């Protein structure tokens, strides 16, 4: 039997990052993967979707070339080539993880891993043991009873990024990050898209003003939005698919070529031996303490299988903290209130901290500032004036409670707010930190200035 210090089950952005940090700290490390190194994120999630979205963005530029004083004739998309490029980007990233495994002397064990008692892992009949076993098996597309996926007419995100033909009509059920990213992508290349959202607002976890702005932008681009609506059944017997949608006004039947189910995720915790080992689970999540230890000594869990936010950067941070704690380093628990969320449709969305509604519900007296990109010189020059930056401060102590952005490139701007909040920066400190002009990022400073009645450009 092969013996290790640490075995990581799953090689997504939680698992492979954990394995690398473990190796850096001197642990003899192995990683178990049943499919492709990099997991869903690199192969079927974060990375290939961004490649698809970039193709859509370039196509949008070509379609609006005249707005920039340019003439482009005969610009068209090649759906097969777009998908092929996306798959190529994913494969390149997966090879990059293979290189990192070799560089860090991590053993890659290919096959289906199952936990055993006595700190062992069985991989397709062969046993491996370790002092510490870290579960990082991630999640997959969740299926609703009313929306069973057949992989052809009712699909999940995985099929959505590798369809053989572009659908003429698509219904997207769910308007979280996955739903709105695919809605934007398919709409931009000419598919007729309808988004069905059960809650009153699209991107329901975001600040209400951000939700309303995205809805306006989407409608302007021809995407049909149905909120407070539910798909109660689908009929796939004909050439396409018929979806029955229940709204406040009654029932409506929508016809499309494909229905994309984007209603959240289901953790991959079945058939991995949790019951055999006795690891505690509650509501589809493995229970862990602040350092990702389960109730059974020597077994840990990180990423989507645990109760924190199901985001790649959260899984990576959890894995690093987990192995640093095992190594005896002084570590502090992750502040889940300061995790940024990013959505890569157009306009992009990025946020961190409390929404205005949450801040009021928690009893804060607040100062709110908002700066629209329509007043930004860089946004005007770029032709990307949709959106705004919104900041929320505690009026009493100046604490930066939340930051919410919607607009071009905001996913690359949100880190300023994350770092500022980590360093307990006050509104006045942000205001007096000189921001470069002309940039999109100076909208953060302007929004803070608006909160403190010092805004110049409004």
Order of alpha helices (4+ residues) and beta strands (2+ residues): beta-alpha-beta-alpha-alpha-alpha-beta-beta-beta-beta-beta-beta-alpha-beta-alpha-beta-alpha-beta-beta-beta-beta-beta-beta-alpha-beta-beta-beta-alpha-beta-beta-alpha-beta-alpha-beta-beta-alpha-alpha-alpha
